[in-house]
Amino acid sequence: MKWMPTCRETTELASRAMDARLSFADRMALRLHLAICKNCAQFNLQLQEMRRLFRVETGDSDDAVALAPDARQRIAAELQKELDP
């Protein structure tokens, strides 16, 4: 990645950073861009707030109720229908 990512690349990095640890270069590029771009910094804050609210709402518990097997099958079938030409 370039040393200064575009806004689009920055939003992708911010989203990815929510789920996985970014490489050192990507972390630095993200921080640099967030330091100078007000809009991307606001987007990143909104992502963090959504995550915080989700944790509050769910109680951040690992023993949360999972989808029932039949619901998983219905979702998988619908997704497969969308993917099939």
Secondary structure, 3 states (H helix, E strand, C coil): CCCCCCHHHHHHHHHHHHHCCCCHHHHHHHHHHHHHCHHHHHHHHHHHHHHHHHHHHHCCCCCCCCCCHHHHHHHHHHHHHHHCC
